[in-house]
Amino acid sequence: MERRVGIRELKAQLSTCIRAVKEGHTFVITERGRAVGRIIPVGESLNERMDALVRSGVVSWNGKKLKAGRPAAKVKAGSKTLGEIVSEDRD
């Protein structure tokens, strides 16, 4: 849920707003009715989300980098690549 709050009200109710942000609420900060900023909850880092997925069993990962895969298709000698065809089409 997003709530609009003026700077003066934010200063007066900062503790209350921070508690609401911890609960997942978002605040749009306004100055003279115009939005100037936003306070949002901090999300988990990518590593924390990956660890949670591994722990829950949704994904499995051994921690190693992926090996380079083989190309999906080969271009015949003398033929145009998809990029060249698209580039010509745009002209």
One Martini backbone bead per residue (centre of mass of N, CA, C, O) as a GRO file, in nm:
protein
   91
    1MET     BB    1   0.096   0.037   0.023
    2GLU     BB    2   0.040   0.374  -0.072
    3ARG     BB    3   0.154   0.681   0.081
    4ARG     BB    4   0.098   1.016   0.136
    5VAL     BB    5   0.356   1.258   0.250
    6GLY     BB    6   0.452   1.521   0.407
    7ILE     BB    7   0.723   1.664   0.538
    8ARG     BB    8   0.603   1.762   0.804
    9GLU     BB    9   0.466   1.492   0.880
   10LEU     BB   10   0.718   1.318   0.869
   11LYS     BB   11   0.872   1.459   1.096
   12ALA     BB   12   0.644   1.406   1.315
   13GLN     BB   13   0.607   1.071   1.203
   14LEU     BB   14   0.864   0.890   1.165
   15SER     BB   15   0.830   0.638   1.346
   16THR     BB   16   0.564   0.545   1.220
   17CYS     BB   17   0.667   0.517   0.929
   18ILE     BB   18   0.890   0.308   0.985
   19ARG     BB   19   0.705   0.087   1.088
   20ALA     BB   20   0.543   0.064   0.822
   21VAL     BB   21   0.784  -0.015   0.645
   22LYS     BB   22   0.850  -0.279   0.798
   23GLU     BB   23   0.551  -0.389   0.701
   24GLY     BB   24   0.558  -0.281   0.369
   25HIS     BB   25   0.526   0.009   0.330
   26THR     BB   26   0.470   0.303   0.126
   27PHE     BB   27   0.619   0.632   0.068
   28VAL     BB   28   0.521   0.948  -0.049
   29ILE     BB   29   0.694   1.240  -0.086
   30THR     BB   30   0.586   1.574  -0.026
   31GLU     BB   31   0.590   1.908  -0.190
   32ARG     BB   32   0.333   2.089  -0.235
   33GLY     BB   33   0.196   1.811  -0.371
   34ARG     BB   34   0.479   1.707  -0.473
   35ALA     BB   35   0.666   1.460  -0.573
   36VAL     BB   36   1.015   1.376  -0.426
   37GLY     BB   37   0.975   1.083  -0.288
   38ARG     BB   38   1.076   0.754  -0.139
   39ILE     BB   39   0.966   0.500   0.093
   40ILE     BB   40   1.115   0.177   0.122
   41PRO     BB   41   1.165  -0.133   0.157
   42VAL     BB   42   1.403  -0.353   0.212
   43GLY     BB   43   1.552  -0.577   0.025
   44GLU     BB   44   1.679  -0.850  -0.068
   45SER     BB   45   1.937  -0.997  -0.166
   46LEU     BB   46   2.040  -1.207  -0.402
   47ASN     BB   47   2.176  -1.411  -0.210
   48GLU     BB   48   1.936  -1.445  -0.018
   49ARG     BB   49   1.736  -1.550  -0.232
   50MET     BB   50   1.902  -1.793  -0.326
   51ASP     BB   51   1.925  -1.934  -0.052
   52ALA     BB   52   1.619  -1.970  -0.015
   53LEU     BB   53   1.574  -2.148  -0.267
   54VAL     BB   54   1.764  -2.374  -0.185
   55ARG     BB   55   1.638  -2.443   0.094
   56SER     BB   56   1.343  -2.503  -0.037
   57GLY     BB   57   1.404  -2.665  -0.329
   58VAL     BB   58   1.356  -2.508  -0.601
   59VAL     BB   59   1.670  -2.511  -0.616
   60SER     BB   60   1.989  -2.602  -0.758
   61TRP     BB   61   2.334  -2.552  -0.629
   62ASN     BB   62   2.700  -2.576  -0.630
   63GLY     BB   63   2.850  -2.273  -0.683
   64LYS     BB   64   2.913  -2.281  -0.974
   65LYS     BB   65   2.991  -2.196  -1.273
   66LEU     BB   66   2.893  -2.179  -1.580
   67LYS     BB   67   2.922  -2.320  -1.873
   68ALA     BB   68   2.982  -2.294  -2.186
   69GLY     BB   69   2.787  -2.308  -2.453
   70ARG     BB   70   2.649  -2.396  -2.732
   71PRO     BB   71   2.543  -2.311  -3.013
   72ALA     BB   72   2.225  -2.318  -3.156
   73ALA     BB   73   2.361  -2.209  -3.431
   74LYS     BB   74   2.465  -2.209  -3.767
   75VAL     BB   75   2.635  -2.027  -4.008
   76LYS     BB   76   2.644  -2.002  -4.325
   77ALA     BB   77   2.840  -1.955  -4.570
   78GLY     BB   78   2.738  -1.635  -4.703
   79SER     BB   79   2.532  -1.572  -4.499
   80LYS     BB   80   2.308  -1.406  -4.314
   81THR     BB   81   2.244  -1.257  -4.036
   82LEU     BB   82   2.002  -1.149  -3.833
   83GLY     BB   83   2.123  -0.867  -3.785
   84GLU     BB   84   2.148  -0.794  -4.089
   85ILE     BB   85   1.850  -0.821  -4.162
   86VAL     BB   86   1.738  -0.616  -3.962
   87SER     BB   87   1.908  -0.377  -4.057
   88GLU     BB   88   1.793  -0.369  -4.349
   89ASP     BB   89   1.491  -0.336  -4.263
   90ARG     BB   90   1.538  -0.041  -4.131
   91ASP     BB   91   1.620   0.113  -4.412
   0.00000   0.00000   0.00000
